């Protein structure tokens, strides 16, 4: 059995992040005992973009979105997500 190193105490997250950038986690934790976890409540980071669309296209999107009872920007995201899946 491999002797695992002890994780040092950290002053803050920045110091901890810097430590793990330079050290191998397998020297500190028994990865055979690791269990998969799911962080279901995490939200993806988003970024605002500016997108120029023809006015008639925006109006058509708004009509379709209204029929589906969703905001038109959410409908655009749904369309983009589907397009990326099939691309």
C-alpha positions in Angstrom: 0.0 0.0 0.0 1.3 3.4 -1.0 1.8 6.0 1.9 -0.4 9.0 1.1 0.9 12.5 1.7 -1.0 14.8 4.1 -2.8 17.8 2.5 -1.4 21.0 4.0 -3.7 23.7 5.4 -4.4 26.6 3.0 -5.0 30.3 3.8 -7.5 30.7 1.0 -8.8 29.2 -2.2 -6.2 30.9 -4.3 -3.4 29.2 -2.4 -5.2 25.9 -2.6 -5.7 26.2 -6.3 -2.0 27.1 -6.8 -1.0 24.0 -4.8 -3.2 21.6 -6.8 -1.8 23.1 -10.1 1.6 21.9 -9.0 0.9 18.6 -7.2 -0.6 15.3 -8.2 -3.9 14.5 -6.4 -3.1 10.8 -6.4 -0.3 11.3 -4.0 -2.8 12.7 -1.4 -5.9 10.7 -2.0 -6.6 7.0 -2.6 -8.4 7.2 -5.9 -9.6 3.6 -5.5 -11.9 4.8 -2.8 -13.2 7.7 -4.9 -16.9 7.8 -5.6 -18.6 9.6 -8.5 -20.7 12.6 -7.6 -23.2 14.7 -9.4 -23.4 18.5 -8.8 -27.0 18.8 -10.1 -27.5 22.4 -8.7 -24.6 24.0 -10.5 -25.4 26.5 -13.1 -23.4 26.9 -16.2 -21.5 30.2 -16.5 -23.1 32.4 -19.1 -21.8 35.2 -21.2 -23.7 37.9 -22.9 -23.2 38.4 -26.6 -24.5 40.8 -29.2 -26.2 39.2 -32.2 -27.6 41.1 -35.1 -30.7 39.5 -36.6 -33.1 40.8 -39.2 -36.2 42.4 -37.6 -38.6 40.0 -39.3 -36.6 37.0 -38.0 -36.9 38.4 -34.4 -40.6 38.9 -34.8 -41.1 35.4 -36.1 -39.0 34.1 -33.2 -41.2 36.0 -30.8 -44.4 34.6 -32.3 -43.1 31.1 -32.1 -41.8 31.6 -28.6 -45.2 33.1 -27.5 -47.0 30.0 -28.9 -44.7 27.8 -26.9 -45.0 30.1 -23.8 -41.3 30.7 -23.5 -39.2 33.8 -23.7 -37.9 34.3 -27.3 -34.2 34.4 -26.1 -34.8 31.0 -24.4 -36.2 29.7 -27.7 -33.1 30.9 -29.5 -30.9 29.0 -27.0 -33.1 25.9 -27.5 -32.6 26.1 -31.3 -28.8 26.6 -30.9 -28.6 23.7 -28.5 -30.4 21.4 -30.9 -28.3 22.6 -33.8 -25.1 21.9 -31.9 -26.3 18.3 -31.1 -26.8 17.5 -34.8 -23.7 19.3 -36.1 
